[in-house]
Amino acid sequence: MGHGHSHGQTEHFEPSAQALAARKRANWLLVAVLAPIAVLTVVAMLLMWPSGSKEGITFASPYAAAPGVTFDTGKIQAVTQESCTQGTQASAANQNGSANQSSAANQSGATQPQGSQCTFASTQPDNGGSPVKVVINPDVAKSHGVKAGDSIRYLNLSHVQGAAAGNGSPSYVFLDFVRTVPMALLAILYAVVVIAVARWRGFRALLGLAGAYVVMVSFMLPGLVEGKPPLLVALVGSTAIMMGVLYFAHGFSAKTSTALLGTIFGLGITALLAAWATDAANLTGIGTGEGATLVNMSDKISLSGIILCGLIISGLGVLNDVTITQSAAVWELYELAPETGARKLFTSAMRIGRDHIASTVYTIAFAYAGAALPILIIVMLYDRPLVDALTSAELSEEVIRTLVGSIGLVLAIPVTTLIAVLVVKATGPRRLAAAGAPDSEPARGDSDVRELETAGSADAFESFDTGELAAVVMTRRARREAERR
């Protein structure tokens, strides 16, 4: 550590005592700011931790069956079109007085008029036995359809209907497709791709994502159900998620701490805007079937609070992305030209940040548009005025989600950049010169690196556009990773 050696263009310098002292002060300053936030987050989680009790919540689960009724799975062998019997229903629930079966019947389809054609699937049960004839929902048969080889889940009413089955009521009713295999394959492929490209850091990011879902399922969702303050639940839970994800995936460093501070700032702005917008725009959430179901379950559940929490959570991933990227950009640019002044370094990093802002705003807007595509199509077919459509109950929540998330994201970038510039100027670069490969020709981009480092001033950045700067940064990072390995 305390000696120097040369291989081609390689030079390593030990930081001076003054630089080490400045780095130590900057790190302690970050700890002094983040440690109280971490403590407050943990204390708030402990104080608001949900009890898990479902007292006062009344609901009839569509996944619970009456005595004698089972949910079975099987594979379709053949699909046929046959005449429907008058009075046939997709469930025998009404005949048997079961509310749960009635719910399944409503999901399965309505009464078919005499002479109409119904779709039936000859299905081989997974638990063995002879094939059974499952009636397929009219909407599923019309929109997606079923085919031989599909795995389905169906309602088995054969043990409770008895002779009623011969009077027009089907004994087996389609409920849903079984998607376990394709979803598991996609999840495995996703994990393999992430780990193959990002390696150990990608693996840690996946574990961090799993931890984030644990926080949501064990703290945030039960807290909303029990009537905890939605704004506090969202802020505390989101802060805990970001602390865990960032440090777990990127390690403990001044760079990560800087990104975390920027993320918390953006999170705070998003929370304030979401709280104001939810109240000012009167977002009720009762326009959907899920909202109507929740509002009738318990007096403690606040749909507006759930919407508020959703507005905050929805922007976490993109916010984390821009802050960690912006923080890393400042560090890389400063190591390329360590004599650059703070103002010029901020300006150079913001050129990258502005490109990121533009692309990320598109990302948020298109993501929400894709999620609301069925609603957008319905609104288009109604031929409503644009303003009325955007401010309607169906679309207003998505529009406000896009605007609130984008504002928090955009404001987080300059704040993160400013914090990163102040911290990196205080800590100083780890190395004052580029590290070249020993006994080899200079890699592509080395001339740009040397030009920036030789100039050693902010003016060096003026001759490079954002794309060139990004290329130089990526070249430097790749070479440093190769040295570590």
Secondary structure, 3 states (H helix, E strand, C coil): CCCCCCCCCCCCCCCCHHHHHHHHHHHHHHHHHHHHHHHHHHHHHHHHCCCCCCCCCCCCCCCCCCCCCEEEEEEEEEEEEEECCCCCCCCCHHHHCCHHHHHHHHHHCCCCCCCCEEEEEEEEECCCCCCEEEECCHHHHHHCCCCCCCEEEEEECHHHHHHHHHHCCCCEEEEEECCHHHHHHHHHHHHHHHHHHHHHHHHHHHHHHHHHHHHHHHHHHHHHHCCCCHHHHHHHHHHHHHHHHHHHHHCCCHHHHHHHHHHHHHHHHHHHHHHHHHHHCCCCCCCCHHHHHHHCCCCCCCHHHHHHHHHHHCCHHHHHHHHHHHHHHHHHHHHHCCCCCHHHHHHHHHHHHHHHHHHHHHHHHHHHHHHCHHHHHHHHHHCCCHHHHHCCCCCHHHHHHHHHHHHHHHHHHHHHHHHHHHHHHHHCCCCCCCCCCCCCCCCCCHHHHHHHHHHCCCHHHHCCCHHHHHHHHHHHHHHHHHHHC
